[in-house]
Amino acid sequence: MADLSKLIVGLTGSATSLVTHERLATQVGSGDVPVFASPMMIALMEAAAVDCIEAYLPDDHQSLGMHLDVVHSAPTPLGFTVTATATLEAVDGRKLTFKVTAHDGVESIGSGTHTRVVVDTPRFMARLAAKSLPRQ
């Protein structure tokens, strides 16, 4: 089993994104209003969680997102910058739970929880390759 002792409750990470045309709901298929898209906010929250822990993972290990429970509570227009923050709230073996938030410089636009699992990268990739083989 990998040493995950460096993953301690309270670690924080962040990620920032400019709201560009390509990140609007109208462009990613998540609505008809030209605002920061929920899928983009969710991706930013995941990036904040990765930023929180990636420096503390053992060699040949990474984390994969497995669950999100978030609310997108306020719209953000084109040209604003959104910052997501993740705080590691629980470590249960390989399962990591984060509190995630997003802010657009004016107000909070989203919050929730995000769960990731730590995997052995070579083992995971071998499993993925086996799944990709033709079925008989």
N, CA, C and O atoms as a MOPAC input file, in Angstrom:
PM7 MOZYME 1SCF
protein

 N      0.84100 1    -1.18600 1     0.00000 1
 C      0.00000 1     0.00000 1     0.00000 1
 C      0.88000 1     1.24100 1     0.00000 1
 O      1.90100 1     1.29600 1     0.68600 1
 N      0.47400 1     2.22000 1    -0.76800 1
 C      1.23400 1     3.46200 1    -0.88800 1
 C      1.16300 1     4.26600 1     0.40700 1
 O      0.18400 1     4.19000 1     1.14900 1
 N      2.20800 1     5.02800 1     0.65900 1
 C      2.25000 1     5.89000 1     1.84000 1
 C      1.50000 1     7.19100 1     1.53200 1
 O      1.97000 1     8.02100 1     0.75400 1
 N      0.34500 1     7.35100 1     2.14600 1
 C     -0.47300 1     8.54700 1     1.94100 1
 C     -0.44600 1     9.44400 1     3.17200 1
 O     -1.32600 1    10.28900 1     3.34200 1
 N      0.55000 1     9.27100 1     4.02800 1
 C      0.60400 1    10.00100 1     5.29300 1
 C      0.76500 1    11.51400 1     5.12500 1
 O      0.47100 1    12.27300 1     6.04800 1
 N      1.22600 1    11.95200 1     3.96200 1
 C      1.37600 1    13.39900 1     3.73200 1
 C      0.05200 1    14.07400 1     3.38200 1
 O     -0.03100 1    15.30100 1     3.35700 1
 N     -0.97500 1    13.28400 1     3.11300 1
 C     -2.29400 1    13.82800 1     2.79300 1
 C     -3.03700 1    14.07300 1     4.10100 1
 O     -3.66000 1    13.16600 1     4.65300 1
 N     -2.96400 1    15.29900 1     4.58600 1
 C     -3.54800 1    15.61600 1     5.88600 1
 C     -4.71500 1    16.59500 1     5.73300 1
 O     -4.70400 1    17.48100 1     4.87900 1
 N     -5.70000 1    16.40600 1     6.57300 1
 C     -6.86100 1    17.28200 1     6.59000 1
 C     -6.39400 1    18.72300 1     6.77600 1
 O     -5.53200 1    19.01600 1     7.60500 1
 N     -6.98200 1    19.60600 1     5.98900 1
 C     -6.63900 1    21.02300 1     6.07000 1
 C     -5.82300 1    21.53100 1     4.89600 1
 O     -5.71500 1    22.74200 1     4.70400 1
 N     -5.23900 1    20.62300 1     4.09500 1
 C     -4.51400 1    21.06400 1     2.90200 1
 C     -5.47800 1    21.82900 1     1.99400 1
 O     -6.66000 1    21.49600 1     1.91500 1
 N     -4.96800 1    22.85500 1     1.31100 1
 C     -5.81600 1    23.61800 1     0.39800 1
 C     -5.14400 1    23.76600 1    -0.95800 1
 O     -3.92000 1    23.70900 1    -1.07400 1
 N     -5.96000 1    23.95400 1    -1.96900 1
 C     -5.47700 1    24.18800 1    -3.32000 1
 C     -6.44500 1    25.10100 1    -4.03500 1
 O     -7.57000 1    25.31300 1    -3.58200 1
 N     -5.99900 1    25.64000 1    -5.15700 1
 C     -6.87900 1    26.53800 1    -5.91300 1
 C     -6.59400 1    26.43800 1    -7.40400 1
 O     -5.55800 1    25.93300 1    -7.83400 1
 N     -7.53900 1    26.93100 1    -8.16300 1
 C     -7.40200 1    27.01100 1    -9.61700 1
 C     -8.21700 1    28.21100 1   -10.07900 1
 O     -9.26400 1    28.52400 1    -9.51300 1
 N     -7.72400 1    28.87100 1   -11.10600 1
 C     -8.35000 1    30.09400 1   -11.60400 1
 C     -8.60300 1    29.97900 1   -13.09400 1
 O     -7.82300 1    29.37100 1   -13.82800 1
 N     -9.71000 1    30.57400 1   -13.53300 1
 C    -10.06400 1    30.54300 1   -14.94700 1
 C    -10.73700 1    31.84700 1   -15.35700 1
 O    -11.62100 1    32.35100 1   -14.66300 1
 N    -10.31200 1    32.37600 1   -16.47600 1
 C    -10.97300 1    33.52900 1   -17.07300 1
 C    -12.22100 1    33.03600 1   -17.80100 1
 O    -12.16800 1    32.03200 1   -18.51100 1
 N    -13.33400 1    33.73100 1   -17.63200 1
 C    -14.55600 1    33.35100 1   -18.32900 1
 C    -14.44300 1    33.87200 1   -19.76300 1
 O    -14.64800 1    35.05400 1   -20.03800 1
 N    -14.11200 1    32.95300 1   -20.65900 1
 C    -13.98500 1    33.26600 1   -22.08000 1
 C    -15.21300 1    32.74900 1   -22.82700 1
 O    -16.04900 1    32.03600 1   -22.27200 1
 N    -15.29300 1    33.12400 1   -24.07800 1
 C    -16.41300 1    32.70100 1   -24.92900 1
 C    -16.56100 1    31.17200 1   -24.92400 1
 O    -17.67600 1    30.65200 1   -24.87800 1
 N    -15.43400 1    30.46400 1   -24.97200 1
 C    -15.44500 1    29.00200 1   -25.02900 1
 C    -15.94600 1    28.35200 1   -23.74000 1
 O    -16.30200 1    27.17300 1   -23.74100 1
 N    -15.97700 1    29.09900 1   -22.65300 1
 C    -16.39100 1    28.54600 1   -21.35500 1
 C    -17.82000 1    28.93100 1   -20.97600 1
 O    -18.25600 1    28.69400 1   -19.84900 1
 N    -18.53800 1    29.52000 1   -21.91600 1
 C    -19.92200 1    29.91600 1   -21.64900 1
 C    -20.87100 1    28.73000 1   -21.81900 1
 O    -20.60400 1    27.81000 1   -22.59200 1
 N    -21.96600 1    28.77000 1   -21.09300 1
 C    -22.98200 1    27.71300 1   -21.17800 1
 C    -23.46900 1    27.53200 1   -22.60800 1
 O    -23.74400 1    26.41000 1   -23.03400 1
 N    -23.57600 1    28.61300 1   -23.34200 1
 C    -24.05200 1    28.55500 1   -24.72300 1
 C    -23.09100 1    27.80000 1   -25.63400 1
 O    -23.49800 1    27.30100 1   -26.68300 1
 N    -21.83000 1    27.71100 1   -25.24800 1
 C    -20.82900 1    27.03700 1   -26.07900 1
 C    -20.59400 1    25.58300 1   -25.69900 1
 O    -20.16300 1    24.78800 1   -26.53500 1
 N    -20.87000 1    25.22700 1   -24.45500 1
 C    -20.59000 1    23.85700 1   -24.01900 1
 C    -21.84700 1    22.99900 1   -23.92100 1
 O    -21.79000 1    21.84700 1   -23.49000 1
 N    -22.97400 1    23.56400 1   -24.32000 1
 C    -24.20800 1    22.78600 1   -24.35800 1
 C    -24.91200 1    22.64700 1   -23.03200 1
 O    -25.67400 1    21.70200 1   -22.82900 1
 N    -24.66700 1    23.58700 1   -22.11300 1
 C    -25.32100 1    23.46600 1   -20.80500 1
 C    -26.33900 1    24.57500 1   -20.54200 1
 O    -26.73800 1    24.80100 1   -19.39900 1
 N    -26.75800 1    25.26600 1   -21.60700 1
 C    -27.77600 1    26.30300 1   -21.42800 1
 C    -27.75800 1    27.31500 1   -22.54900 1
 O    -26.89700 1    27.28600 1   -23.42900 1
 N    -28.73200 1    28.21500 1   -22.49800 1
 C    -28.89300 1    29.22000 1   -23.55300 1
 C    -28.57100 1    30.63200 1   -23.10100 1
 O    -28.89500 1    31.59400 1   -23.79900 1
 N    -27.93300 1    30.77300 1   -21.93700 1
 C    -27.57500 1    32.08600 1   -21.41900 1
 C    -26.05100 1    32.20900 1   -21.45400 1
 O    -25.35600 1    31.27300 1   -21.06000 1
 N    -25.51600 1    33.34200 1   -21.91500 1
 C    -24.06100 1    33.50300 1   -22.02400 1
 C    -23.39700 1    33.80400 1   -20.67100 1
 O    -22.95700 1    34.92400 1   -20.41400 1
 N    -23.33800 1    32.76900 1   -19.81300 1
 C    -22.69900 1    32.86200 1   -18.49900 1
 C    -21.71800 1    31.70200 1   -18.35000 1
 O    -21.75300 1    30.74400 1   -19.12200 1
 N    -20.84100 1    31.80100 1   -17.34700 1
 C    -19.88900 1    30.73500 1   -17.04700 1
 C    -20.65400 1    29.42500 1   -16.86400 1
 O    -21.57600 1    29.35000 1   -16.05200 1
 N    -20.28000 1    28.41300 1   -17.60400 1
 C    -20.99800 1    27.14300 1   -17.61800 1
 C    -20.73000 1    26.32000 1   -16.36700 1
 O    -19.61400 1    26.29300 1   -15.84600 1
 N    -21.77600 1    25.65100 1   -15.89700 1
 C    -21.62700 1    24.76300 1   -14.73200 1
 C    -20.54700 1    23.70500 1   -14.94500 1
 O    -19.76300 1    23.46300 1   -14.02700 1
 N    -20.46900 1    23.05600 1   -16.12400 1
 C    -19.39200 1    22.07000 1   -16.31400 1
 C    -17.99200 1    22.68400 1   -16.18700 1
 O    -17.05500 1    22.01300 1   -15.75300 1
 N    -17.85300 1    23.95500 1   -16.56400 1
 C    -16.55600 1    24.62800 1   -16.43200 1
 C    -16.24300 1    24.90100 1   -14.96000 1
 O    -15.09500 1    24.77700 1   -14.53400 1
 N    -17.26100 1    25.26900 1   -14.19100 1
 C    -17.06400 1    25.49200 1   -12.75200 1
 C    -16.66100 1    24.18400 1   -12.07600 1
 O    -15.76400 1    24.16100 1   -11.23300 1
 N    -17.32600 1    23.10600 1   -12.45200 1
 C    -17.01900 1    21.79400 1   -11.87700 1
 C    -15.58700 1    21.37700 1   -12.21900 1
 O    -14.86500 1    20.87500 1   -11.35800 1
 N    -15.17900 1    21.58000 1   -13.45800 1
 C    -13.80600 1    21.24800 1   -13.85400 1
 C    -12.79900 1    22.06800 1   -13.05800 1
 O    -11.74200 1    21.56600 1   -12.67800 1
 N    -13.13000 1    23.32700 1   -12.81000 1
 C    -12.24400 1    24.19100 1   -12.03400 1
 C    -12.14700 1    23.71000 1   -10.58700 1
 O    -11.06900 1    23.74100 1    -9.99400 1
 N    -13.25900 1    23.27000 1   -10.02200 1
 C    -13.24900 1    22.72400 1    -8.66600 1
 C    -12.38700 1    21.46200 1    -8.59300 1
 O    -11.64300 1    21.27100 1    -7.63100 1
 N    -12.48800 1    20.60200 1    -9.61000 1
 C    -11.64600 1    19.40500 1    -9.64900 1
 C    -10.17500 1    19.79000 1    -9.74700 1
 O     -9.32600 1    19.18300 1    -9.09500 1
 N     -9.87400 1    20.79700 1   -10.56300 1
 C     -8.48800 1    21.25200 1   -10.69600 1
 C     -7.95700 1    21.78500 1    -9.36700 1
 O     -6.78400 1    21.58500 1    -9.05000 1
 N     -8.79500 1    22.45300 1    -8.59100 1
 C     -8.38000 1    22.94600 1    -7.27600 1
 C     -8.06500 1    21.78100 1    -6.34000 1
 O     -7.10600 1    21.84100 1    -5.57100 1
 N     -8.86900 1    20.72400 1    -6.40400 1
 C     -8.62100 1    19.54300 1    -5.57200 1
 C     -7.30700 1    18.86900 1    -5.97000 1
 O     -6.54000 1    18.44400 1    -5.10600 1
 N     -7.05000 1    18.77300 1    -7.26000 1
 C     -5.78400 1    18.19900 1    -7.72900 1
 C     -4.61000 1    19.05800 1    -7.23700 1
 O     -3.59900 1    18.53200 1    -6.77100 1
 N     -4.75700 1    20.37900 1    -7.34400 1
 C     -3.71000 1    21.29100 1    -6.88200 1
 C     -3.44300 1    21.10400 1    -5.38500 1
 O     -2.30800 1    21.23600 1    -4.92900 1
 N     -4.47800 1    20.80200 1    -4.64500 1
 C     -4.38700 1    20.63000 1    -3.19800 1
 C     -3.46300 1    19.47700 1    -2.80900 1
 O     -2.74000 1    19.56800 1    -1.81700 1
 N     -3.48400 1    18.39800 1    -3.58400 1
 C     -2.80900 1    17.17100 1    -3.12700 1
 C     -1.70500 1    16.63200 1    -4.01500 1
 O     -0.91400 1    15.80600 1    -3.55900 1
 N     -1.61700 1    17.06600 1    -5.26700 1
 C     -0.71000 1    16.38800 1    -6.19600 1
 C      0.74800 1    16.37500 1    -5.74200 1
 O      1.47200 1    15.42200 1    -6.03000 1
 N      1.18300 1    17.40300 1    -5.04800 1
 C      2.58000 1    17.44200 1    -4.58700 1
 C      2.83900 1    16.45200 1    -3.45100 1
 O      3.99200 1    16.16200 1    -3.13000 1
 N      1.77800 1    15.93600 1    -2.84700 1
 C      1.91400 1    15.04400 1    -1.69800 1
 C      1.66800 1    13.57600 1    -2.03700 1
 O      1.75100 1    12.71700 1    -1.16000 1
 N      1.37100 1    13.28700 1    -3.28200 1
 C      1.11700 1    11.90400 1    -3.68600 1
 C      2.42800 1    11.15900 1    -3.90900 1
 O      3.40700 1    11.75300 1    -4.36100 1
 N      2.45900 1     9.86900 1    -3.59900 1
 C      3.66200 1     9.07800 1    -3.86900 1
 C      3.93800 1     9.01100 1    -5.38000 1
 O      3.03700 1     9.21100 1    -6.19500 1
 N      5.17700 1     8.73200 1    -5.73000 1
 C      5.53000 1     8.53800 1    -7.13900 1
 C      4.63000 1     7.46700 1    -7.74300 1
 O      4.21800 1     6.53200 1    -7.05700 1
 N      4.33100 1     7.60600 1    -9.01200 1
 C      3.50100 1     6.65700 1    -9.75900 1
 C      2.07300 1     6.56400 1    -9.23200 1
 O      1.41000 1     5.54200 1    -9.41200 1
 N      1.59800 1     7.62400 1    -8.58200 1
 C      0.22200 1     7.66700 1    -8.10800 1
 C     -0.42100 1     8.98300 1    -8.54300 1
 O      0.25500 1     9.99500 1    -8.72600 1
 N     -1.72000 1     8.94200 1    -8.69900 1
 C     -2.48400 1    10.13600 1    -9.02200 1
 C     -3.87200 1     9.98600 1    -8.41300 1
 O     -4.23300 1     8.92100 1    -7.91200 1
 N     -4.63900 1    11.06000 1    -8.46500 1
 C     -6.00000 1    10.97300 1    -7.95400 1
 C     -6.97800 1    11.10400 1    -9.10900 1
 O     -6.72200 1    11.79200 1   -10.09700 1
 N     -8.10900 1    10.42100 1    -8.95400 1
 C     -9.16000 1    10.46900 1    -9.96600 1
 C    -10.45300 1    10.89300 1    -9.29600 1
 O    -10.78600 1    10.42600 1    -8.20600 1
 N    -11.17800 1    11.78600 1    -9.95900 1
 C    -12.46100 1    12.21800 1    -9.43000 1
 C    -13.47100 1    11.09300 1    -9.50700 1
 O    -13.52900 1    10.36800 1   -10.50000 1
 N    -14.27900 1    10.94600 1    -8.44500 1
 C    -15.28100 1     9.88100 1    -8.45500 1
 C    -16.66200 1    10.34500 1    -8.02100 1
 O    -17.64700 1     9.64200 1    -8.24700 1
 N    -16.75100 1    11.52100 1    -7.40000 1
 C    -18.07700 1    12.00700 1    -6.99900 1
 C    -18.03100 1    13.51700 1    -6.79600 1
 O    -17.07000 1    14.06200 1    -6.25300 1
 N    -19.09500 1    14.17500 1    -7.24600 1
 C    -19.26600 1    15.60600 1    -7.03600 1
 C    -20.68300 1    15.86100 1    -6.57400 1
 O    -21.63100 1    15.27300 1    -7.09500 1
 N    -20.82500 1    16.73400 1    -5.60200 1
 C    -22.13200 1    17.18300 1    -5.15400 1
 C    -22.00900 1    18.68800 1    -4.96200 1
 O    -21.62000 1    19.15700 1    -3.89300 1
 N    -22.34400 1    19.43900 1    -6.00400 1
 C    -22.13700 1    20.89200 1    -5.97000 1
 C    -23.38500 1    21.64300 1    -6.40800 1
 O    -24.25000 1    21.11900 1    -7.10900 1
 N    -23.43800 1    22.88100 1    -5.96700 1
 C    -24.49100 1    23.80700 1    -6.35300 1
 C    -23.83200 1    24.96100 1    -7.09900 1
 O    -22.84300 1    25.52500 1    -6.63000 1
 N    -24.38000 1    25.31000 1    -8.25700 1
 C    -23.94200 1    26.49700 1    -8.99500 1
 C    -24.98000 1    27.56800 1    -8.68300 1
 O    -26.07100 1    27.56700 1    -9.25200 1
 N    -24.63800 1    28.47800 1    -7.78200 1
 C    -25.63000 1    29.35500 1    -7.15900 1
 C    -25.73000 1    30.76600 1    -7.71200 1
 O    -26.65900 1    31.48800 1    -7.35100 1
 N    -24.81300 1    31.19100 1    -8.57200 1
 C    -24.86600 1    32.55300 1    -9.10300 1
 C    -24.20500 1    32.59900 1   -10.47800 1
 O    -23.24700 1    31.86800 1   -10.72900 1
 N    -24.70700 1    33.45100 1   -11.36700 1
 C    -24.13400 1    33.55900 1   -12.70500 1
 C    -22.88100 1    34.42900 1   -12.72800 1
 O    -22.71100 1    35.32900 1   -11.90600 1
 N    -22.00900 1    34.13600 1   -13.69400 1
 C    -20.80500 1    34.93800 1   -13.89400 1
 C    -20.69500 1    35.28700 1   -15.37600 1
 O    -20.70500 1    34.39300 1   -16.22300 1
 N    -20.58900 1    36.57300 1   -15.69600 1
 C    -20.52800 1    36.99000 1   -17.09500 1
 C    -19.13600 1    36.83900 1   -17.72200 1
 O    -18.12900 1    36.63600 1   -17.04200 1
 N    -19.13600 1    36.94600 1   -19.01600 1
 C    -17.91200 1    36.94300 1   -19.82700 1
 C    -16.92800 1    37.97900 1   -19.27800 1
 O    -17.31400 1    39.08600 1   -18.90400 1
 N    -15.64800 1    37.59500 1   -19.23900 1
 C    -14.59000 1    38.52100 1   -18.84700 1
 C    -14.20800 1    38.47500 1   -17.38000 1
 O    -13.15100 1    38.98400 1   -17.00500 1
 N    -15.04200 1    37.87500 1   -16.54100 1
 C    -14.70500 1    37.75900 1   -15.12800 1
 C    -13.69800 1    36.63000 1   -14.92600 1
 O    -13.51400 1    35.78900 1   -15.80600 1
 N    -13.05200 1    36.61700 1   -13.76700 1
 C    -12.15100 1    35.53400 1   -13.39600 1
 C    -12.76500 1    34.77100 1   -12.23500 1
 O    -13.16200 1    35.35900 1   -11.22900 1
 N    -12.83800 1    33.45700 1   -12.38700 1
 C    -13.39000 1    32.58600 1   -11.34600 1
 C    -12.24000 1    31.84400 1   -10.67700 1
 O    -11.34800 1    31.31900 1   -11.34300 1
 N    -12.28000 1    31.81200 1    -9.34700 1
 C    -11.29400 1    31.06600 1    -8.57300 1
 C    -12.01300 1    29.99100 1    -7.77300 1
 O    -12.95900 1    30.27200 1    -7.03700 1
 N    -11.55500 1    28.77500 1    -7.92700 1
 C    -12.07800 1    27.65600 1    -7.13600 1
 C    -11.05400 1    27.30700 1    -6.06600 1
 O     -9.84600 1    27.37400 1    -6.29000 1
 N    -11.56200 1    26.93500 1    -4.90700 1
 C    -10.71300 1    26.53100 1    -3.80000 1
 C    -11.17900 1    25.16600 1    -3.30300 1
 O    -12.37800 1    24.89800 1    -3.22800 1
 N    -10.22400 1    24.31300 1    -2.96800 1
 C    -10.53400 1    22.99600 1    -2.40700 1
 C     -9.77500 1    22.83300 1    -1.10000 1
 O     -8.59700 1    23.17400 1    -1.00300 1
 N    -10.46600 1    22.30900 1    -0.10000 1
 C     -9.85100 1    22.01600 1     1.19200 1
 C    -10.06700 1    20.53800 1     1.48800 1
 O    -11.19500 1    20.04500 1     1.45900 1
 N     -8.98100 1    19.84100 1     1.77100 1
 C     -9.08300 1    18.41500 1     2.09800 1
 C     -9.74400 1    18.28200 1     3.46800 1
 O     -9.21600 1    18.75800 1     4.47300 1
 N    -10.90400 1    17.63100 1     3.49500 1
 C    -11.68600 1    17.52600 1     4.73100 1
 C    -11.63300 1    16.14700 1     5.36800 1
 O    -11.83200 1    16.02000 1     6.57600 1
 N    -11.36700 1    15.10500 1     4.57300 1
 C    -11.32000 1    13.75200 1     5.14000 1
 C    -10.44300 1    12.85600 1     4.28200 1
 O    -10.41300 1    12.97300 1     3.05700 1
 N     -9.73000 1    11.95900 1     4.95000 1
 C     -8.91600 1    10.93900 1     4.29500 1
 C     -9.35700 1     9.60100 1     4.86500 1
 O     -9.24100 1     9.35800 1     6.06600 1
 N     -9.86900 1     8.72900 1     3.98700 1
 C    -10.32600 1     7.40700 1     4.40300 1
 C     -9.65200 1     6.39000 1     3.49400 1
 O    -10.18900 1     6.02100 1     2.45000 1
 N     -8.45900 1     5.93800 1     3.90700 1
 C     -7.67100 1     5.05900 1     3.03500 1
 C     -7.26000 1     5.84200 1     1.79800 1
 O     -6.58200 1     6.86500 1     1.89100 1
 N     -7.68400 1     5.34300 1     0.62800 1
 C     -7.35800 1     6.02300 1    -0.63700 1
 C     -8.40000 1     7.06600 1    -1.02700 1
 O     -8.19500 1     7.81200 1    -1.98500 1
 N     -9.50700 1     7.12900 1    -0.30400 1
 C    -10.60300 1     8.05300 1    -0.62800 1
 C    -10.39600 1     9.39200 1     0.06700 1
 O    -10.19700 1     9.45700 1     1.28000 1
 N    -10.44800 1    10.46800 1    -0.73500 1
 C    -10.22100 1    11.82600 1    -0.23900 1
 C    -11.47000 1    12.66300 1    -0.47700 1
 O    -12.02800 1    12.65700 1    -1.57400 1
 N    -11.90800 1    13.38300 1     0.55300 1
 C    -13.09300 1    14.22300 1     0.42800 1
 C    -12.69600 1    15.67700 1     0.63100 1
 O    -11.98900 1    16.02100 1     1.57800 1
 N    -13.16800 1    16.52300 1    -0.28300 1
 C    -12.83800 1    17.94400 1    -0.28900 1
 C    -14.08300 1    18.80500 1    -0.15500 1
 O    -15.15300 1    18.44800 1    -0.64700 1
 N    -13.93500 1    19.93600 1     0.51200 1
 C    -14.92800 1    21.00600 1     0.43600 1
 C    -14.45700 1    21.87700 1    -0.72000 1
 O    -13.29200 1    22.27200 1    -0.76500 1
 N    -15.35400 1    22.18100 1    -1.65700 1
 C    -14.98600 1    23.00100 1    -2.80600 1
 C    -15.89000 1    24.23400 1    -2.87500 1
 O    -17.07800 1    24.17600 1    -2.56100 1
 N    -15.29000 1    25.34700 1    -3.29500 1
 C    -16.03800 1    26.58700 1    -3.47800 1
 C    -15.54300 1    27.27600 1    -4.73400 1
 O    -14.43700 1    27.01400 1    -5.20700 1
 N    -16.37800 1    28.16900 1    -5.27400 1
 C    -15.97300 1    28.98500 1    -6.41900 1
 C    -16.48200 1    30.40700 1    -6.19400 1
 O    -17.58300 1    30.61500 1    -5.68500 1
 N    -15.66000 1    31.37800 1    -6.58300 1
 C    -15.95800 1    32.79100 1    -6.37600 1
 C    -15.56000 1    33.54400 1    -7.64100 1
 O    -14.54300 1    33.22400 1    -8.25600 1
 N    -16.35600 1    34.54400 1    -8.03600 1
 C    -16.04500 1    35.29200 1    -9.26800 1
 C    -15.49700 1    36.69600 1    -9.01700 1
 O    -15.47400 1    37.52700 1    -9.92500 1
 N    -15.05800 1    36.95900 1    -7.79000 1
 C    -14.52600 1    38.27500 1    -7.46500 1
 C    -15.58400 1    39.22700 1    -6.93500 1
 O    -15.26400 1    40.25700 1    -6.34100 1
 N    -16.83700 1    38.87800 1    -7.15100 1
 C    -17.94500 1    39.67600 1    -6.63900 1
 C    -18.70100 1    38.89400 1    -5.57100 1
 O    -19.05600 1    39.43000 1    -4.52100 1
 N    -18.94200 1    37.60900 1    -5.86100 1
 C    -19.71400 1    36.78100 1    -4.93800 1
 C    -19.35400 1    35.31100 1    -5.10600 1
 O    -18.71400 1    34.90700 1    -6.07700 1
 N    -19.78700 1    34.52700 1    -4.12600 1
 C    -19.66000 1    33.07900 1    -4.21800 1
 C    -20.60400 1    32.60300 1    -5.31400 1
 O    -21.76500 1    33.00900 1    -5.35800 1
 N    -20.10000 1    31.73400 1    -6.20800 1
 C    -20.95700 1    31.23800 1    -7.29600 1
 C    -21.22200 1    29.74800 1    -7.19700 1
 O    -22.05500 1    29.21600 1    -7.93200 1
 N    -20.51600 1    29.05900 1    -6.28600 1
 C    -20.74400 1    27.63100 1    -6.16500 1
 C    -20.04500 1    27.04900 1    -4.95900 1
 O    -19.06800 1    27.59800 1    -4.45000 1
 N    -20.57700 1    25.90800 1    -4.50800 1
 C    -19.97100 1    25.21700 1    -3.36700 1
 C    -20.45000 1    23.77600 1    -3.33700 1
 O    -21.43200 1    23.41500 1    -3.98500 1
 N    -19.73700 1    22.96100 1    -2.57100 1
 C    -20.14700 1    21.57600 1    -2.42200 1
 C    -19.02100 1    20.70200 1    -1.94300 1
 O    -18.06900 1    21.16600 1    -1.31700 1
 N    -19.14600 1    19.40400 1    -2.25300 1
 C    -18.11900 1    18.43800 1    -1.88300 1
 C    -17.66700 1    17.66800 1    -3.12500 1
 O    -18.40500 1    17.51400 1    -4.09900 1
 N    -16.45000 1    17.20200 1    -3.04800 1
 C    -15.84800 1    16.45400 1    -4.15600 1
 C    -15.03900 1    15.31500 1    -3.55400 1
 O    -14.28600 1    15.51500 1    -2.60100 1
 N    -15.19700 1    14.11400 1    -4.11400 1
 C    -14.45500 1    12.94500 1    -3.64800 1
 C    -13.53400 1    12.46000 1    -4.75900 1
 O    -13.93000 1    12.35800 1    -5.92100 1
 N    -12.30100 1    12.16500 1    -4.37600 1
 C    -11.31300 1    11.61900 1    -5.29800 1
 C    -10.73800 1    10.35500 1    -4.68600 1
 O    -10.80400 1    10.16800 1    -3.47100 1
 N    -10.17800 1     9.48800 1    -5.51100 1
 C     -9.53200 1     8.27800 1    -5.03200 1
 C     -8.10100 1     8.26000 1    -5.57100 1
 O     -7.85500 1     8.61700 1    -6.72300 1
 N     -7.16400 1     7.84100 1    -4.72400 1
 C     -5.75900 1     7.73800 1    -5.12700 1
 C     -5.55000 1     6.37500 1    -5.77500 1
 O     -5.93400 1     5.34500 1    -5.22100 1
 N     -4.93600 1     6.38600 1    -6.95500 1
 C     -4.67700 1     5.13800 1    -7.67400 1
 C     -3.20200 1     5.01400 1    -8.02600 1
 O     -2.48800 1     6.00600 1    -8.17400 1
 N     -2.77200 1     3.76800 1    -8.15400 1
 C     -1.44200 1     3.42800 1    -8.66000 1
 C     -1.53400 1     3.57900 1   -10.17900 1
 O     -2.24200 1     2.81300 1   -10.83200 1
 N     -0.83100 1     4.55300 1   -10.74500 1
 C     -0.99300 1     4.88500 1   -12.16200 1
 C     -0.67700 1     3.72000 1   -13.09800 1
 O     -1.49200 1     3.44000 1   -13.97700 1
 N      0.46600 1     3.01600 1   -12.96700 1
 C      0.72200 1     1.89900 1   -13.88900 1
 C     -0.35800 1     0.80500 1   -13.80100 1
 O     -0.77600 1     0.25800 1   -14.82100 1
 N     -0.79600 1     0.50000 1   -12.60000 1
 C     -1.84000 1    -0.51900 1   -12.42700 1
 C     -3.14900 1    -0.05400 1   -13.06400 1
 O     -3.82300 1    -0.83200 1   -13.73800 1
 N     -3.50200 1     1.19400 1   -12.85500 1
 C     -4.72300 1     1.75000 1   -13.43100 1
 C     -4.66800 1     1.72300 1   -14.96200 1
 O     -5.64100 1     1.35300 1   -15.61900 1
 N     -3.52500 1     2.11700 1   -15.51700 1
 C     -3.38300 1     2.14500 1   -16.97800 1
 C     -3.43200 1     0.73800 1   -17.56100 1
 O     -3.96200 1     0.54400 1   -18.65500 1
 N     -2.88800 1    -0.24700 1   -16.84800 1
 C     -2.96300 1    -1.64000 1   -17.30500 1
 C     -4.41800 1    -2.10900 1   -17.31700 1
 O     -4.85100 1    -2.79100 1   -18.24600 1
 N     -5.15300 1    -1.74200 1   -16.29600 1
 C     -6.57700 1    -2.10200 1   -16.23500 1
 C     -7.34700 1    -1.43600 1   -17.37400 1
 O     -8.21600 1    -2.05900 1   -17.98400 1
 N     -7.03500 1    -0.19000 1   -17.65800 1
 C     -7.67800 1     0.51900 1   -18.76000 1
 C     -7.35300 1    -0.11700 1   -20.10400 1
 O     -8.22900 1    -0.25800 1   -20.95700 1
 N     -6.09000 1    -0.50000 1   -20.29300 1
 C     -5.67500 1    -1.14700 1   -21.53100 1
 C     -6.40900 1    -2.48400 1   -21.71000 1
 O     -6.84600 1    -2.80800 1   -22.81400 1
 N     -6.54300 1    -3.24900 1   -20.63700 1
 C     -7.23400 1    -4.53600 1   -20.70300 1
 C     -8.70400 1    -4.33800 1   -21.07200 1
 O     -9.28300 1    -5.15100 1   -21.79300 1
 N     -9.29100 1    -3.27900 1   -20.58400 1
 C    -10.69300 1    -2.99700 1   -20.89800 1
 C    -10.86200 1    -2.61400 1   -22.36200 1
 O    -11.93100 1    -2.81700 1   -22.93900 1
 N     -9.82500 1    -2.06800 1   -22.96000 1
 C     -9.86200 1    -1.61700 1   -24.34800 1
 C     -9.67200 1    -2.74100 1   -25.36000 1
 O     -9.89500 1    -2.54900 1   -26.55600 1
 N     -9.25800 1    -3.92000 1   -24.88100 1
 C     -9.04200 1    -5.06000 1   -25.78300 1
 C    -10.36400 1    -5.51000 1   -26.39200 1
 O    -11.41700 1    -5.36000 1   -25.77200 1
 N    -10.31700 1    -6.06200 1   -27.60200 1
 C    -11.55500 1    -6.57000 1   -28.22300 1
 C    -12.17100 1    -7.65500 1   -27.34600 1
 O    -11.46800 1    -8.49300 1   -26.78000 1
 N    -13.46700 1    -7.62200 1   -27.24800 1
 C    -14.19900 1    -8.63300 1   -26.45200 1
 C    -14.49100 1    -9.84300 1   -27.30600 1
 O    -14.75700 1    -9.73300 1   -28.50300 1
 N    -14.43800 1   -11.00200 1   -26.67400 1
 C    -14.69200 1   -12.23900 1   -27.41300 1
 C    -15.97900 1   -12.88400 1   -26.98900 1
 O    -16.34400 1   -13.93600 1   -27.51300 1

